[in-house]
Amino acid sequence: MTNVLIDRKDKIGIVTVNRPEQMNSLNSKTRTEMAEAFEKLGNESCISTIILAGASGKAFIAGADIKEFLKLDLETEKDLKEDWIVTEIIENLSKPVIAMIDGFCLGGGLEIAMACDLRIASNRTKLGQPEINIGIIPGAGGTQRLTRLIGEGRAMEMILTGRMIKAEEALQYGILNFVFDPKELEIKTMEIAKTIAEKSPYAIERAKRSVKSVSNMKLEKGLQFEREMFLECFNSEDGKEGITAFMEKRKANFKGK
């Protein structure tokens, strides 16, 4: 069974993470399928704009699949980059990508959303980078893209506390572009996608590249450093303890190692 669905409506491609029973959490298989889906739609000349959504339920993407963490063998920064290559594929795609967010958007889910060009959410959405709660840090762009979006002070507070924020607060911060009632979310998102799809694909591609160039000139170095810091946490005693405690539904006993 595929974990990622592809649909097309006129000039709009729709990529849906289809793991509702796991709150659309991302394991390696899902990340690979997402990367393939975006590359496929990116190569289709009839598609002008792409929407990323989560299967109906409680979450857009509730983060990485923590169950898989205990089995993952991540030793080098290159390993981590390849495992989360979907974020860079989305960011570097010539076509605009809109994250349609309904429900929990946490950890890797927020990192995926921030790689998109626009973020449109329902008012029941909650967002956050809670990695610190299990002894690790964001490793797929969270420290870099969140800081670029909302500034160092607010990014630092969100990442160090691991707290979730509501959609309206995320809108005020600048993480989200629009917030709608859940019943209107899909309609409004499609309207915005159609508006973009009507423009010149040539101009849209160059507009996206120009806007991205403002903050992306030094982004790759920041992403590399973040991956290195993530791996240190991931392979530390505290990282293993935090993940194990999460799985065992108990409070972690961190020792600073």
C-alpha positions as CSV (number, residue, x, y, z in Angstrom):
1,M,0.0,0.0,0.0
2,T,1.3,3.4,-1.0
3,N,1.8,6.0,1.8
4,V,1.5,8.9,-0.6
5,L,-1.3,9.7,-3.1
6,I,-1.1,11.8,-6.2
7,D,-4.1,13.6,-7.7
8,R,-4.6,16.2,-10.4
9,K,-7.3,18.8,-10.8
10,D,-6.8,21.0,-13.9
11,K,-3.3,22.5,-13.6
12,I,-3.0,21.6,-9.9
13,G,-1.3,18.6,-8.6
14,I,-2.2,17.3,-5.1
15,V,0.2,15.2,-3.0
16,T,-1.4,13.6,0.1
17,V,0.4,11.8,2.9
18,N,-1.9,8.8,3.5
19,R,-1.1,7.4,7.0
20,P,-4.1,8.7,9.0
21,E,-3.8,5.9,11.6
22,Q,-0.2,7.1,12.3
23,M,-1.3,10.7,12.2
24,N,0.5,10.9,8.9
25,S,3.9,10.6,10.6
26,L,6.8,10.2,8.2
27,N,8.9,7.0,8.0
28,S,11.6,6.6,5.5
29,K,9.3,4.9,3.0
30,T,6.9,7.8,3.1
31,R,9.6,10.4,2.7
32,T,10.9,8.5,-0.4
33,E,7.4,8.3,-1.9
34,M,6.9,12.0,-1.2
35,A,10.2,12.8,-3.0
36,E,9.2,10.7,-6.0
37,A,5.7,12.3,-6.1
38,F,7.1,15.8,-6.1
39,E,9.6,15.0,-8.8
40,K,6.9,13.3,-10.9
41,L,4.6,16.3,-10.7
42,G,7.5,18.7,-11.2
43,N,8.2,17.1,-14.5
44,E,4.6,17.2,-15.8
45,S,4.2,20.3,-18.0
46,C,0.4,20.3,-17.5
47,I,0.9,21.0,-13.7
48,S,1.5,24.5,-12.6
49,T,1.0,24.4,-8.9
50,I,1.2,21.7,-6.3
51,I,-0.7,21.3,-3.0
52,L,0.6,19.1,-0.1
53,A,-2.0,17.7,2.3
54,G,-2.4,15.1,5.0
55,A,-5.1,12.4,4.8
56,S,-8.2,13.5,6.7
57,G,-7.8,13.0,10.4
58,K,-6.2,14.7,13.3
59,A,-3.0,15.7,11.6
60,F,-1.4,17.3,8.5
61,I,1.9,15.6,9.4
62,A,2.6,14.8,13.1
63,G,6.3,14.5,12.6
64,A,8.8,11.8,11.9
65,D,7.8,8.2,12.8
66,I,9.5,7.9,16.3
67,K,9.1,4.1,16.2
68,E,11.5,4.0,13.3
69,F,14.1,6.1,15.1
70,L,15.3,3.1,17.2
71,K,16.0,1.2,13.9
72,L,17.5,4.1,11.9
73,D,21.2,4.0,11.3
74,L,22.2,7.6,10.8
75,E,26.0,8.2,11.2
76,T,26.9,11.0,8.8
77,E,25.4,14.3,7.8
78,K,25.1,12.9,4.3
79,D,22.9,10.0,5.6
80,L,20.5,12.5,7.2
81,K,20.5,14.8,4.1
82,E,19.6,11.9,1.8
83,D,16.9,10.6,4.3
84,W,15.1,14.0,4.2
85,I,15.9,15.0,0.6
86,V,12.2,15.7,0.1
87,T,12.5,19.1,1.8
88,E,15.2,20.2,-0.7
89,I,13.2,18.8,-3.6
90,I,10.1,20.8,-2.5
91,E,12.2,24.0,-2.0
92,N,14.0,23.7,-5.2
93,L,11.1,22.7,-7.4
94,S,10.4,25.1,-10.2
95,K,6.7,25.0,-9.4
96,P,5.1,26.6,-6.3
97,V,4.1,24.2,-3.5
98,I,1.3,25.1,-1.1
99,A,1.1,23.3,2.3
100,M,-2.6,22.8,3.2
101,I,-2.4,22.2,6.9
102,D,-5.3,20.8,9.0
103,G,-4.5,19.5,12.4
104,F,-1.1,18.8,14.0
105,C,1.9,20.0,12.1
106,L,4.8,19.0,14.3
107,G,8.5,18.3,14.0
108,G,9.3,17.0,10.6
109,G,5.8,18.0,9.5
110,L,6.5,21.6,10.2
111,E,9.9,21.3,8.6
112,I,8.2,19.9,5.4
113,A,5.7,22.7,5.5
114,M,8.4,25.4,5.9
115,A,10.1,24.0,2.7
116,C,6.9,24.8,0.9
117,D,6.2,28.3,-0.6
118,L,2.9,29.0,1.0
119,R,1.3,27.6,4.2
120,I,-2.5,27.7,4.5
121,A,-4.1,26.2,7.7
122,S,-7.3,25.6,9.4
123,N,-8.0,27.3,12.7
124,R,-7.8,24.0,14.6
125,T,-4.1,23.5,13.5
126,K,-1.3,23.3,16.0
127,L,2.3,23.7,15.1
128,G,5.6,23.1,16.8
129,Q,9.2,21.8,16.9
130,P,9.0,19.4,19.9
131,E,12.2,17.5,19.2
132,I,13.9,18.9,22.3
133,N,11.4,16.9,24.4
134,I,13.0,13.6,23.4
135,G,16.6,14.9,23.6
136,I,17.3,15.8,20.0
137,I,16.9,18.9,17.8
138,P,15.2,19.6,14.5
139,G,17.3,18.0,11.7
140,A,15.4,18.6,8.5
141,G,15.7,22.4,8.4
142,G,13.7,23.4,11.5
143,T,16.4,25.6,13.1
144,Q,17.3,27.2,9.8
145,R,14.0,27.8,8.1
146,L,12.0,28.7,11.2
147,T,14.6,31.4,12.2
148,R,14.5,32.8,8.6
149,L,10.7,32.9,8.8
150,I,10.1,34.4,12.2
151,G,13.4,35.6,13.6
152,E,15.9,34.3,16.1
153,G,14.0,35.2,19.3
154,R,10.7,33.5,18.5
155,A,12.4,30.5,16.8
156,M,14.7,30.0,19.8
157,E,11.7,30.1,22.2
158,M,9.7,27.5,20.1
159,I,12.7,25.2,19.7
160,L,14.0,25.4,23.2
161,T,10.6,24.9,24.9
162,G,9.2,22.5,22.3
163,R,5.7,24.0,22.8
164,M,2.9,23.9,20.3
165,I,1.4,27.1,19.1
166,K,-2.1,27.6,17.7
167,A,-2.8,28.7,14.1
168,E,-3.6,32.3,14.9
169,E,-0.4,32.7,16.7
170,A,1.5,31.1,13.9
171,L,-0.2,33.5,11.5
172,Q,0.9,36.5,13.6
173,Y,4.5,35.1,13.7
174,G,4.6,34.7,9.9
175,I,4.7,31.0,9.7
176,L,1.3,30.8,8.1
177,N,0.0,32.9,5.2
178,F,-3.7,32.3,5.8
179,V,-6.0,30.7,8.4
180,F,-9.5,29.5,7.5
181,D,-12.3,27.5,9.1
182,P,-11.8,23.8,8.5
183,K,-14.9,23.7,6.2
184,E,-13.4,26.4,4.0
185,L,-9.8,25.2,4.0
186,E,-9.8,23.1,0.9
187,I,-11.9,25.5,-1.1
188,K,-9.8,28.6,-0.2
189,T,-6.5,26.7,-0.8
190,M,-7.7,25.6,-4.3
191,E,-8.7,29.2,-5.1
192,I,-5.3,30.4,-4.2
193,A,-3.6,27.6,-6.1
194,K,-5.8,28.3,-9.2
195,T,-4.9,32.0,-9.0
196,I,-1.2,31.1,-9.1
197,A,-1.7,28.4,-11.8
198,E,-3.2,31.1,-14.2
199,K,0.0,33.0,-14.2
200,S,3.0,32.5,-16.5
201,P,4.9,29.4,-15.5
202,Y,8.1,31.0,-16.8
203,A,7.6,34.1,-14.6
204,I,6.4,32.0,-11.6
205,E,9.6,29.9,-11.7
206,R,11.8,32.9,-11.8
207,A,9.8,34.8,-9.1
208,K,10.2,31.8,-6.8
209,R,13.9,31.5,-7.5
210,S,14.4,35.3,-6.9
211,V,12.5,35.3,-3.6
212,K,14.4,32.1,-2.4
213,S,17.7,33.6,-3.3
214,V,17.3,36.3,-0.6
215,S,17.7,33.8,2.3
216,N,19.1,30.8,0.6
217,M,22.5,32.1,-0.3
218,K,23.9,30.7,2.9
219,L,21.1,28.2,3.7
220,E,23.0,25.1,2.6
221,K,25.8,25.7,5.1
222,G,23.2,26.2,7.9
223,L,21.4,23.0,6.9
224,Q,24.7,21.1,6.9
225,F,25.5,22.4,10.4
226,E,22.0,21.5,11.7
227,R,22.3,18.0,10.4
228,E,25.6,17.6,12.2
229,M,24.1,18.8,15.4
230,F,21.1,16.5,15.0
231,L,23.3,13.5,14.5
232,E,25.2,14.3,17.7
233,C,21.9,14.4,19.6
234,F,20.4,11.4,17.8
235,N,23.4,9.2,18.6
236,S,23.8,10.5,22.2
237,E,22.8,8.7,25.4
238,D,20.1,11.4,26.0
239,G,18.8,11.0,22.4
240,K,18.4,7.2,22.8
241,E,16.9,7.7,26.3
242,G,14.4,10.3,25.0
243,I,13.2,8.2,22.1
244,T,13.0,5.0,24.3
245,A,11.0,6.9,27.0
246,F,8.6,8.2,24.4
247,M,8.0,4.7,23.2
248,E,7.6,3.4,26.7
249,K,5.3,6.4,27.6
250,R,7.4,7.5,30.6
251,K,9.3,10.6,31.6
252,A,12.9,10.6,30.2
253,N,15.8,10.5,32.5
254,F,18.3,12.8,30.7
255,K,22.0,12.8,31.9
256,G,23.5,15.3,29.6
257,K,25.5,12.7,27.6
